[in-house]
Amino acid sequence: MRVLALSILTIFAVFTADSADAQTYGGNGPICLERYQWGGSRSIYCDYSSMAQCQATASGLSATCVTNPYYSNAQAPRDPAYRQSRRGY
């Protein structure tokens, strides 16, 4: 009886679980074009390097330009100009 109850509970949990959303923002650009489509859906393209470039593309569309919160402008760390030797005490 326990196996039947556990099976029913597992099946119920699998079918009622909500799907997880993927990361909304992607791409390599600091500016994203958020385009609204028929039926309430939207798509986001993060391939723009400036707000003016994005706004030129969004002109005439049902779209808006936003900054990419996941964009990282960090560059690879550089080697220091000199190295200090480690001393063992």
Protein Blocks (a to p, Z undefined) as FASTA:
>chain_A
ZZmmmmmmmmmmmmmpccddddfbgcjbfbdcddddehhiacdddfbfbfklmmmmmgop
acdddddfkbcfbdcddddfbdcddddZZ
